[in-house]
Amino acid sequence: VGLRSTYNSAMSNIMKALECDMDNLQIIPHYNQISFSKGNGLDPYPTAISSPNPLTLQIDWENNGTGTVSEEDFLVVLLAEDQELNSNTLFFQTTTTRLDQTHQITLLPRYGNKEMHVWIAFLEQNNAFASNSIYIGQIAITQ
């Protein structure tokens, strides 16, 4: 049967999103199938990602919680480098709310010209619950 902990759920999700290509001896990640958050909160509705200035990532979303307490949920962002040997993941728990509808992250110079995968979720202000995370896509960070 097994234990149904949040850690086990997360690991199960990641394992299901990795494809083993035995012919080419590669592991192929399906980024759109990976989630870092599963919860009962109102899911985000992302509208765009961009890198409008050097070393910045801008994320835009729709305020789909208009008139509810969900407007005050905080943005959480996960970034992952695309298939680099020394790849990093970055996790940002922000004070930007769903009501703000946009957030810019300034990255270190090592991320210039790097392809990054982007996920977002929202966290209730008291950390009582979170939304499901949504994969937004891949973007090259402007140098």
C-alpha positions, 0 to 999 in steps of 0.5 A, a space after each residue: 500500500 505505502 505511505 501517502 506523504 507530501 514527499 512521496 506524492 511529489 516524488 511520484 509526480 516527478 518520476 511519472 514526468 521522466 521518460 527513460 529512452 533506453 535506445 539513446 541512454 537518456 532521461 527525457 523530462 516532460 516539464 509540463 507534467 511536473 508540479 511542485 504544488 497540489 492544493 485546494 487553493 484557486 489555481 493560477 491563470 498565467 497569461 505571459 512570461 517574458 524577459 523584458 530587461 537583462 537578467 529579468 523574468 517577468 510573469 503575468 497572470 489574470 486575477 481570477 480571484 476578483 472580490 474574494 480572499 484569494 486576491 491576497 494569495 502570495 505568488 510562488 515561483 519555481 525556475 529550472 535550468 534546461 538540461 544543464 549538467 550543473 543545472 539549478 532550480 530556484 524557488 521564490 516565495 514572494 510577497 506579490 499578491 494575485 491582485 498585482 497581476 505581474 511580478 519581475 524577478 532579477 536573476 544572477 548573471 550566470 542565468 543570462 542566455 539560459 533557457 529556464 522552465 517556469 512554474 507558478 502557484 499561489 499560497 494563502 497568506 496564513 500558509 494554510 493552503 496552496 493552489 496547484 502549480 501551473 507550468 507556464 513554459 520555457 524562456 531564454 533569459 536576456 543577457 
